[in-house]
Amino acid sequence: MSEPNTAGNAGPLQTDAKLEIQMLHDRVLVRIPQDDGERRSTGGIVIPATAQVARRLSWGNVLGVGNNVRNVKVGDRVLFNAEEQLEVEVQGTSYLVLRERDIHAVASERTEHGTGLYL
C-alpha cells in the first residue's frame, strides 16, 4: 500500500530520484581536474599542491552554463580564481559555481580571437 506524498499527488513519495541540474542566469558549473594538485617546474622539480605561491589561477572544465552565458560553452576549459568561488558537492564530487564575468580566459579549439598560446 502506497502512502500519498505531501504534495497531494496519489503516488508514493520519491526520495532517491535523480535530478538534473540546470544552471541559471550567468552561472557556470566547473570541475577542476584531480591531477591539478602537484605540479612540475620546467626543470623537473615537483611542487606540492600545499606550496605557498602568489594568488594562483586554476583551469577547470565547464560542465554546465546558464541561459545568459554568452562566451562559454559546455566542454570549454576556463581559467579562473578558485579561491573566490562557491563550492558544491554532488554525489561525492566537488564542483565550483562561478559567474561568467569571473572567468579570465577560455581555452578551446575555436580560433576566432586568441593569444597564440596553446595548452
JOVENRA-V207183 format. One record per residue. N is the residue number from 1. BURIAL is I if it has 16 or more other ideal C-beta (glycine too) atoms within 10 Angstrom, else O. D_FIRST is the distance of its C-alpha to the first C-alpha in whole Angstrom. Layout:
[[N;BURIAL;D_FIRST] [N;BURIAL;D_FIRST]]
//
This chain:
[[1;O;0] [2;O;4] [3;O;7] [4;O;10] [5;O;13] [6;O;16] [7;O;18] [8;O;16] [9;O;15] [10;O;11] [11;O;10] [12;O;9] [13;O;12] [14;O;15] [15;O;17] [16;O;19] [17;O;20] [18;O;24] [19;O;26] [20;O;29] [21;O;32] [22;O;34] [23;I;37] [24;O;39] [25;O;42] [26;I;45] [27;I;43] [28;I;43] [29;I;41] [30;I;43] [31;O;43] [32;I;46] [33;O;46] [34;O;46] [35;O;50] [36;O;51] [37;O;52] [38;O;55] [39;O;58] [40;O;61] [41;O;64] [42;O;67] [43;O;69] [44;O;66] [45;O;65] [46;O;61] [47;O;60] [48;O;57] [49;O;54] [50;O;55] [51;O;59] [52;O;60] [53;O;61] [54;O;62] [55;O;59] [56;O;57] [57;O;55] [58;I;53] [59;I;51] [60;I;48] [61;O;46] [62;I;44] [63;O;41] [64;I;40] [65;I;42] [66;I;41] [67;O;42] [68;O;46] [69;I;47] [70;O;50] [71;O;52] [72;I;49] [73;O;47] [74;O;44] [75;O;46] [76;I;49] [77;I;50] [78;I;51] [79;O;53] [80;I;52] [81;O;53] [82;I;49] [83;O;50] [84;O;50] [85;I;46] [86;O;43] [87;O;41] [88;O;37] [89;O;35] [90;O;32] [91;O;30] [92;O;33] [93;O;36] [94;O;38] [95;I;40] [96;I;42] [97;O;42] [98;I;45] [99;I;47] [100;I;49] [101;O;52] [102;O;52] [103;I;52] [104;O;56] [105;O;56] [106;O;54] [107;O;55] [108;O;54] [109;O;56] [110;O;57] [111;O;60] [112;O;61] [113;O;62] [114;O;62] [115;O;65] [116;O;66] [117;O;64] [118;O;61] [119;O;59]]
//
